[in-house]
Amino acid sequence: MDGVLNINKPSGVTSHDVVESVRRIIGEKRIGHTGTLDPLATGVLVLCVGRATRIAQYLEAGEKEYKAVMRLGVTTDTLDAEGRVLETRSYATPDRQKIVDVMQRFTGSIMQRPPAYSAVKVGGVPSYKLAREGRAQPLNLRPVRISGIVLTAYKDPDVDFTVTCSKGVYIRTLCAEMGDALGMGAHLARLERTRSGRYRIERAVTLEQLRDMAAAGTLDQVITPIDEALSEFPLVPISEAESERVLHGNQISCPGSLSISSNDRVRLHSPAGRLLALARIVAGALKPDLVFS
């Protein structure tokens, strides 16, 4: 089985746990995800199955959307509700406009430091392992982009908001930093990923639904074929002779009618309409990045 699954991850399990469950349900060992969710979080977890594991890096780059709840006045070591409480502060309740103003300060291209309790590796060791041993080290700042933060509800101490952002954004860190900016600290109380690239929560299936579909033999209804999963990349049909060159990893001439920038990727289709490769425009030629035999 080859393709992409949009799973609605439940709270209380790791992304790896979900991958293991799906392996057992559909009988396929080659499964990987395109961006982890913390155990606390729920929502869209995109899984690549079979040969689709080769396209994970392209799907992982897609924009993300989240629904989150930030709890004011309490800080934790993990920056979320699963952590040990570090401090509970008294504070003057901020008005709605003050919260909105602070949120705007964190939109755009910013630098963000991953939390100590994360899978980022330090000298080959996951940071969360060092943190559990009391040997956490400050992680390097990383450039990320937050396209928008929208306040959706507010009843002190809980602030509900949505976020649209690039990959690599830690909503836990965002809550902690906004809490500091407001002057009373905060942590992430709840999180749901509602979109990852083209995959939305409305079309996600639960593990229970996936199990029922596997038993009924209807998995094809929820698995996205590789070509369709890559449909954001423009399609370029090529000739039989060009197809042979591409399948051997060789570049071909770029059609003069193709109006995309250098290094942008396209899908190459054989005359029969079969996906052959993802390719980049390099010096006026189409150079295969990923070839499907």
C-alpha positions in Angstrom: 0.0 0.0 0.0 1.4 3.4 -1.0 0.0 6.8 -0.2 -0.8 9.3 2.5 -3.1 9.0 5.5 -4.7 11.9 7.5 -5.1 10.6 11.0 -6.9 12.4 13.8 -4.5 11.8 16.7 -6.0 11.3 20.1 -4.6 13.0 23.3 -2.4 11.0 25.6 -0.4 9.0 23.1 2.8 9.9 21.2 3.0 10.3 17.4 5.2 7.1 17.4 2.4 5.3 19.2 0.0 6.3 16.4 2.5 5.1 13.8 2.8 1.7 15.5 -1.0 1.4 15.7 -1.4 2.1 12.0 1.3 -0.4 11.1 -0.7 -3.1 13.0 -4.0 -2.0 11.5 -3.1 -1.9 7.8 -0.2 -4.5 7.9 2.5 -2.1 6.5 5.8 -1.6 8.2 7.0 1.4 6.1 5.2 4.3 7.8 6.5 7.6 8.9 4.9 10.9 10.0 5.5 14.4 8.6 5.7 16.4 11.8 5.3 15.1 15.3 2.6 16.1 17.8 3.2 16.1 21.5 1.2 13.5 23.6 -1.0 16.3 24.9 -2.0 17.4 21.4 -4.7 16.1 19.2 -5.6 16.5 15.5 -4.0 16.1 12.1 -1.1 13.7 11.9 -0.1 13.1 8.3 1.4 9.6 7.8 3.3 8.5 4.7 2.7 4.8 3.8 4.9 2.5 1.7 6.7 4.3 -1.1 5.1 7.5 0.1 7.7 7.6 2.9 10.0 9.1 0.2 7.9 12.2 -0.1 7.6 13.0 3.6 10.0 15.9 3.4 7.9 17.7 0.8 4.7 17.3 2.8 6.4 18.3 6.1 7.2 21.7 4.7 3.5 22.6 4.4 1.9 25.4 6.4 0.3 24.4 9.7 -2.9 25.6 11.6 -3.6 25.1 15.3 -6.3 25.7 17.9 -4.8 26.3 21.3 -5.7 27.3 24.8 -3.1 29.3 26.8 -3.6 29.3 30.6 -2.3 32.5 32.3 -0.5 32.7 35.6 1.1 29.3 35.8 4.4 28.2 34.3 5.6 24.6 33.9 8.9 22.9 33.1 7.6 21.5 29.8 5.7 24.7 28.9 2.5 22.7 28.8 -0.2 21.2 31.1 1.7 17.9 31.4 4.7 19.4 33.0 5.7 20.1 36.6 4.4 23.5 37.9 7.3 25.8 38.4 5.4 28.9 39.6 1.9 30.2 40.2 1.7 34.0 40.0 -0.9 36.5 41.2 -1.7 39.0 38.5 -4.0 41.8 37.4 -6.3 40.3 34.8 -5.3 41.7 31.4 -8.0 43.1 29.1 -8.7 41.6 25.7 -7.0 44.3 23.8 -3.7 43.9 25.7 -3.7 40.2 24.8 -4.4 41.0 21.1 -1.6 43.5 21.1 0.9 41.0 22.5 -0.2 38.3 20.0 0.6 40.8 17.1 4.1 41.1 18.4 4.7 37.4 17.7 3.5 37.4 14.1 5.7 37.5 11.1 9.2 36.1 10.8 10.6 35.6 14.3 13.3 33.7 16.1 12.1 31.0 18.5 14.0 28.8 20.9 12.8 25.1 21.0 11.8 24.0 24.5 14.2 21.9 26.5 11.6 19.1 26.6 11.7 18.5 22.8 13.2 15.9 20.4 15.9 18.4 19.2 19.2 16.6 19.5 22.2 18.0 21.5 25.3 16.1 20.6 23.2 13.3 19.3 21.0 13.0 22.4 17.4 14.2 22.4 17.1 17.3 24.5 14.2 15.9 26.5 16.4 13.1 27.8 19.0 15.7 29.0 16.2 17.7 30.6 14.8 14.7 32.5 18.3 14.1 33.9 18.6 17.8 34.9 21.2 18.4 32.3 19.2 20.6 29.9 21.1 23.0 27.7 19.7 26.2 26.0 18.8 25.3 22.4 19.7 27.5 19.5 17.2 30.1 18.3 15.6 29.1 15.0 13.9 31.3 12.3 10.2 30.5 12.0 7.2 32.3 10.5 3.8 32.9 12.2 1.4 34.1 9.6 -1.4 34.9 12.0 -2.6 34.6 15.6 -6.3 35.2 16.2 -7.9 35.5 19.7 -11.1 33.4 19.6 -12.3 33.4 23.2 -11.1 34.7 26.6 -12.3 33.8 30.0 -9.5 34.4 32.6 -7.2 32.5 33.0 -7.8 30.7 29.7 -7.1 32.3 26.3 -8.3 30.5 23.2 -6.6 31.3 19.9 -5.7 30.0 16.5 -2.3 30.0 14.8 -1.2 29.7 11.2 2.5 29.1 10.9 5.4 27.4 9.2 6.8 24.1 10.2 9.1 24.2 13.3 6.9 26.4 15.4 6.4 25.3 19.0 3.1 26.4 20.3 4.3 25.6 23.8 7.1 28.1 23.4 4.7 30.7 21.9 2.4 30.4 24.9 5.3 30.8 27.4 6.7 33.8 25.6 3.3 35.5 25.3 2.7 34.9 29.0 6.0 36.5 29.8 5.2 39.5 27.5 1.9 39.9 29.4 3.7 39.8 32.7 2.2 36.8 34.4 3.6 33.7 32.7 1.6 31.1 30.9 1.6 27.5 29.6 -0.2 25.6 26.9 -3.3 23.9 28.3 -4.8 22.3 25.1 -3.7 22.0 21.5 -5.3 20.7 18.3 -3.7 20.7 14.9 -6.4 21.5 12.4 -4.4 21.6 9.2 -1.0 20.4 7.9 -0.5 21.5 4.3 -3.5 20.3 2.3 -4.7 17.9 5.0 -7.5 19.2 7.3 -9.1 18.0 10.5 -12.5 17.7 8.8 -11.1 14.8 6.6 -9.0 13.1 9.3 -9.9 9.6 10.4 -9.6 8.2 13.9 -7.7 5.0 14.6 -11.1 3.3 15.3 -12.4 4.4 11.9 -9.3 3.2 10.2 -9.6 -0.2 11.9 -13.2 -0.5 10.7 -12.2 0.4 7.2 -9.3 -2.1 7.2 -11.8 -4.8 8.2 -14.2 -3.7 5.5 -11.5 -3.5 2.8 -12.2 0.2 2.2 -8.9 1.8 3.0 -8.6 3.1 -0.5 -11.3 5.7 0.5 -8.9 7.4 2.9 -5.5 6.9 1.5 -4.3 9.7 -0.9 -2.2 8.4 -3.9 1.3 9.8 -4.1 0.6 11.8 -7.2 -2.4 13.5 -5.7 -0.5 14.2 -2.4 2.0 16.1 -4.5 -0.6 18.0 -6.5 0.6 21.4 -5.2 3.6 21.0 -7.6 2.8 21.9 -11.3 2.4 19.0 -13.7 4.7 18.7 -16.7 3.9 15.9 -19.3 7.0 14.6 -21.1 7.7 12.3 -24.0 8.7 8.6 -24.0 12.3 9.4 -24.8 12.4 12.0 -22.0 10.7 9.5 -19.6 13.6 7.0 -20.2 16.1 9.7 -19.4 14.3 10.8 -16.2 13.9 7.2 -14.9 17.7 6.9 -15.1 18.1 10.1 -13.1 19.1 12.3 -16.0 18.0 15.9 -16.6 15.9 16.9 -19.6 15.3 20.2 -21.3 12.9 22.6 -19.7 9.8 23.5 -21.8 9.9 27.1 -22.8 6.3 27.5 -21.8 7.0 26.6 -18.1 6.7 29.8 -16.1 8.1 28.9 -12.6 11.2 30.1 -10.9 14.5 28.3 -10.6 14.6 25.6 -8.0 10.8 25.3 -7.9 9.6 21.7 -8.2 7.3 20.1 -10.8 5.8 16.7 -11.3 6.9 14.9 -14.4 4.3 12.6 -16.0 4.9 10.0 -18.7 2.7 10.1 -21.9 0.5 7.5 -20.1 0.0 9.9 -17.2 2.2 8.0 -14.7 4.1 10.0 -12.1 7.8 9.6 -12.9 9.6 12.1 -10.7 9.8 15.4 -8.9 12.2 17.7 -10.6 13.7 21.2 -10.1 14.5 23.8 -12.8 18.2 24.2 -12.8 20.0 26.3 -15.4 17.2 25.9 -17.9 16.8 22.2 -17.4 14.6 19.9 -15.4 16.7 17.9 -12.9 15.1 15.0 -11.1 15.1 15.3 -7.3 13.1 12.1 -6.7 12.5 9.4 -9.2 9.7 6.8 -8.9 10.6 3.6 -10.7 
